């Protein structure tokens, strides 16, 4: 539904209230004069209020019926700014400022109730019409600062808020912007981009750089996990502003980044173990070498401290004795018959031996 049609619906609702009031007072047929009179009567009724102060983007305090009441805009939800346990949410201050502009302090408004007038906190649940008849609930959504929400059984202003919200989505206003850094889509882009950069390239070959990479992944993945949990819970205004398909695409991207980052962490742990194993082996080899060197030095010292070793035995050179032929001793005469055969005399003719017969 277009913005003009939405405003027409609000104007019709407001005119209907005015007409009903006028008929109740005068009993006359509805006409322009009667509607004006009825509007004046309605403004004087208990549904008219004066703005005292704005609390946040969807809540304000009004003075009505002689007292003050806290009014919660029906069927629209804006980012939180008043939760004492968490910081102000993205676009929360902007929503508060917008409501302050829609509802200046001292301005008169009409509070239009639905089936259930109060919430569990005692706040008045209402559609709020400003002095020009605009439905402020829808105007907050039209600026892209709120999302449609149902407060069952109160559905009276839901569709006008939905129509205004769609206008803001088409215009990429507020929560639908692609340039506001604190919005989920941009946070997902930055977080996954950081993970991508941390898992790119080969692993370092030293523990210092590996530890830096691991620490960076721990921080980046914490953001990824938190964003994914928020997306899956879908209980924040910012995530509720996205179409289901867009939200699913963001969750898929976060899931992939988480898997890539976790895989890189596993690889870093394995690389560190491998480096530790190499270092341990090098240390073992160094220890073995040191032990061998120490043993060698100890042996050298032991040898150095031994008593002097005697000179090696060198046998005397062998000198063969001079040959001295033995003195000739003639054989003793052979006893027996006297030899009468030929005699062979030795040189000098002093001795002889029988000569063999030839």
C-alpha positions in Angstrom: 0.0 0.0 0.0 1.4 3.5 -0.9 2.1 6.2 1.6 -0.8 8.4 0.4 -3.2 5.5 0.8 -1.8 4.8 4.3 -2.4 8.4 5.2 -5.9 8.2 3.8 -6.7 5.2 6.0 -5.5 7.1 9.0 -7.5 10.2 8.1 -10.6 8.0 7.6 -10.2 6.4 11.0 -9.8 9.8 12.6 -12.8 11.2 10.8 -14.8 8.1 11.8 -14.0 8.8 15.5 -14.9 12.4 15.0 -18.2 11.6 13.4 -19.2 9.1 16.1 -18.5 11.6 18.7 -20.4 14.3 16.9 -23.5 12.1 16.5 -23.4 11.1 20.1 -23.5 14.8 21.1 -25.8 16.4 18.6 -27.6 13.5 17.0 -27.2 15.2 13.7 -26.2 13.7 10.4 -22.5 13.7 9.6 -21.4 16.7 7.6 -18.4 18.9 7.5 -19.7 21.2 10.3 -20.6 18.3 12.5 -17.2 16.6 12.0 -15.5 19.8 13.0 -17.6 19.9 16.1 -17.1 16.3 16.8 -13.3 16.7 16.4 -13.4 19.5 19.0 -15.4 17.3 21.3 -13.0 14.3 20.8 -10.0 16.6 21.6 -11.7 17.4 24.8 -12.3 13.7 25.6 -10.0 11.4 27.6 -8.3 10.3 24.4 -6.6 13.6 23.9 -3.2 14.0 25.5 -0.3 16.3 25.7 3.3 15.2 25.1 5.4 15.5 28.2 8.7 13.8 27.1 9.9 11.2 24.7 11.6 8.1 26.2 12.8 6.3 23.1 11.8 5.7 19.5 8.4 4.0 20.3 7.6 5.2 23.8 6.7 8.6 25.3 5.1 10.1 28.4 1.8 12.0 27.9 -0.4 14.1 30.2 -4.0 13.0 30.0 -7.0 13.0 32.4 -5.2 15.0 35.0 -2.2 12.7 35.2 0.7 11.3 33.3 0.9 8.0 31.5 3.5 6.1 29.5 2.4 5.4 26.0 3.8 2.6 23.8 3.2 3.0 20.1 1.2 0.0 18.9 2.4 -2.3 16.1 5.8 -0.8 15.6 9.1 -1.6 17.3 12.3 0.5 17.3 15.9 -0.2 18.4 16.4 -0.3 22.2 18.1 2.6 24.0 17.0 2.3 27.6 18.0 -1.3 28.5 20.4 -0.8 31.5 22.1 -4.1 30.7 23.1 -3.4 27.1 24.4 -0.4 25.2 22.0 1.6 23.0 21.3 -0.4 19.8 22.2 0.7 16.3 19.8 3.4 15.1 18.2 3.7 18.5 19.2 7.3 19.1 18.0 8.2 15.6 14.6 6.7 16.3 14.3 8.6 19.6 15.2 11.8 17.8 12.7 11.2 15.1 9.9 10.6 17.6 10.9 13.8 19.4 10.5 15.6 16.0 7.1 13.9 15.5 5.9 14.6 19.0 7.4 17.9 20.3 7.0 18.5 24.0 3.7 20.2 24.6 2.1 19.1 21.4 -1.4 17.6 21.5 -2.1 14.1 20.2 -5.0 11.7 20.1 -4.5 8.3 21.6 -6.5 5.6 19.7 -6.8 2.4 21.6 -7.3 -1.2 20.4 -8.7 -4.2 22.1 -6.1 -4.4 24.9 -5.3 -0.9 26.3 -2.4 -1.8 28.5 0.7 -4.0 28.3 2.2 -6.1 31.1 4.3 -3.0 32.2 1.2 -0.9 32.6 1.9 1.2 29.5 -0.9 2.5 27.4 -0.9 0.8 24.0 -2.2 3.2 21.4 -2.1 4.5 17.9 -1.0 8.1 18.1 -2.4 10.7 15.8 -0.7 14.1 15.7 -2.4 17.4 15.2 -2.5 16.9 11.4 -4.1 13.4 11.7 -0.9 11.5 10.8 -0.5 8.1 12.4 2.9 8.5 14.2 3.3 4.8 14.5 3.4 4.5 10.7 5.6 7.6 10.3 8.3 6.1 12.5 8.4 3.0 10.2 8.3 5.1 7.1 11.6 6.7 8.1 13.1 3.3 8.4 13.4 3.5 12.1 11.0 0.8 13.2 9.6 -2.6 12.1 6.0 -3.9 12.2 5.2 -6.0 15.3 2.0 -7.6 16.6 0.8 -7.1 20.1 -2.0 -9.6 20.1 -4.9 -9.1 20.1 -4.1 -5.5 19.0 -3.8 -5.5 15.2 -5.6 -2.2 14.4 -2.5 -0.3 13.2 -0.4 -3.2 12.0 -1.2 -2.9 8.3 -0.5 0.9 8.0 2.8 0.2 9.8 3.6 -2.6 7.3 2.8 -0.4 4.3 5.1 2.4 5.7 7.8 -0.1 6.5 7.7 -1.4 2.9 8.1 2.2 1.6 11.2 2.6 3.8 12.6 -0.7 2.5 12.1 0.4 -1.1 13.9 3.7 -0.3 16.7 1.9 1.6 16.0 4.2 4.5 17.2 3.8 8.1 17.4 0.2 9.0 17.4 -0.8 5.3 20.5 1.3 4.5 23.5 -0.4 2.9 25.9 2.2 4.2 25.3 2.3 8.0 28.2 0.3 9.5 26.4 -0.8 12.7 23.6 -2.6 10.8 23.8 -6.4 10.6 24.3 -6.7 6.8 27.4 -4.4 7.0 28.6 -6.1 10.2 28.3 -9.5 8.5 30.2 -8.1 5.5 33.1 -6.8 7.6 33.3 -9.9 9.9 33.4 -12.4 7.0 35.8 -10.2 5.1 38.1 -10.2 8.1 37.9 -14.0 8.4 38.5 -14.4 4.6 41.7 -12.3 5.0 42.9 -14.3 8.0 42.5 -17.7 6.2 44.0 -16.6 2.9 47.6 -17.5 2.0 49.9 -20.2 3.4 50.4 -20.8 7.0 53.4 -19.0 8.7 56.5 -21.0 9.5 57.0 -19.6 13.0 55.0 -19.7 16.2 54.8 -15.9 16.7 52.9 -15.3 13.4 50.8 -18.5 13.9 49.8 -17.2 17.3 48.9 -13.8 15.9 46.8 -15.4 13.2 45.0 -17.7 15.7 44.3 -14.7 18.1 42.9 -12.8 15.2 40.6 -15.7 14.2 39.4 -16.0 17.8 38.2 -12.4 17.8 36.8 -12.5 14.3 34.9 -15.8 14.9 33.5 -14.5 18.1 31.9 -11.7 16.1 30.7 -14.2 13.5 29.2 -16.5 16.1 27.4 -13.6 17.8 26.0 -12.3 14.6 24.8 -15.8 13.6 23.1 -16.3 16.9 21.3 -13.0 16.6 20.2 -13.8 13.1 18.9 -17.2 14.1 17.1 -15.8 17.1 15.6 -13.0 15.0 14.5 -11.2 18.2 16.2 -7.9 17.4 14.7 -5.1 15.4 17.6 -4.9 13.0 17.3 -8.6 11.9 13.6 -8.4 11.7 13.9 -5.6 9.1 15.4 -8.1 6.6 13.4 -10.3 4.2 13.7 -14.0 5.2 15.7 -14.7 2.1 18.2 -11.9 2.9 18.5 -13.1 6.5 19.1 -16.7 5.3 21.8 -15.5 2.9 23.5 -13.6 5.7 23.3 -16.7 7.9 24.8 -18.9 5.2 27.7 -16.5 4.7 28.3 -16.5 8.4 28.2 -20.3 8.5 30.8 -20.5 5.7 33.0 -18.0 7.4 32.8 -19.9 10.7 33.7 -23.2 9.0 36.6 -21.6 7.1 37.9 -19.9 10.3 37.6 -23.1 12.4 39.4 -25.1 9.7 42.2 -22.5 9.7 42.4 -22.8 13.5 42.7 -26.5 13.2 45.4 -26.1 10.6 47.3 -23.7 12.8 47.2 -26.1 15.7 48.5 -28.9 13.4 51.3 -26.6 12.0 52.4 -25.6 15.5 52.5 -29.3 16.5 54.6 -30.0 13.4 57.0 -27.1 14.3 57.2 -28.4 17.8 58.0 -31.9 16.6 60.7 -30.5 14.3 62.1 -28.4 17.2 62.0 -31.4 19.5 63.9 -33.6 17.0 66.4 -30.8 16.4 66.9 -30.5 20.2 67.3 -34.2 20.5 69.9 -34.3 17.8 71.7 -31.4 19.3 71.6 -33.1 22.7 73.0 -36.3 21.2 75.7 -34.3 19.4 76.5 -32.4 22.6 76.6 -35.7 24.5 78.9 -37.2 21.9 81.2 -34.2 22.0 81.3 -34.3 25.8 82.2 -38.0 25.7 84.9 -37.4 23.2 86.3 -34.5 25.2 86.2 -36.7 28.4 88.0 -39.5 26.6 90.6 -37.0 25.3 91.1 -35.8 28.8 91.4 -39.3 30.2 94.0 -40.1 27.6 95.8 -36.8 28.3 96.1 -37.8 31.9 97.5 -41.3 31.3 101.2 -41.9 32.3 103.7 -41.5 29.4 103.7 -44.3 27.0 107.1 -46.0 26.6 108.7 -45.8 23.2 107.7 -48.7 21.0 110.2 -51.6 20.9 112.5 -51.5 18.0 114.3 -54.8 17.5 118.0 -54.5 16.6 118.9 -54.9 13.0 119.8 -58.5 12.1 123.4 -59.0 11.2 124.0 -62.5 9.9 127.2 -64.1 11.2 130.2 -64.5 8.9 130.4 -68.0 7.4 133.3 -70.0 8.8 133.6 -73.4 7.1 134.2 -76.2 9.6 137.6 -77.7 9.8 137.9 -80.9 7.8 138.3 -84.0 9.8 139.2 -87.0 7.7 137.1 -89.9 8.2 138.4 -92.6 10.4 139.8 -95.6 8.5 137.3 -98.2 7.7 138.3 -101.4 9.4 138.5 -104.4 7.3 140.8 -106.0 4.8 143.6 -103.8 3.5 142.5 -101.8 0.5 144.4 -102.7 -2.5 142.4 -100.8 -5.0 142.9 -97.4 -6.6 143.3 -94.5 -4.2 142.2 -90.9 -4.7 144.5 -88.5 -2.7 143.4 -85.3 -1.3 145.3 -82.2 -2.3 148.7 -82.2 -0.7 148.9 -86.1 -1.0 148.7 -86.8 2.6 145.3 -88.6 2.6 143.4 -90.7 0.2 140.1 -92.4 -0.3 139.2 -95.3 -2.4 138.4 -94.3 -5.8 135.3 -95.7 -7.3 135.7 -97.7 -10.3 134.6 -96.1 -13.5 
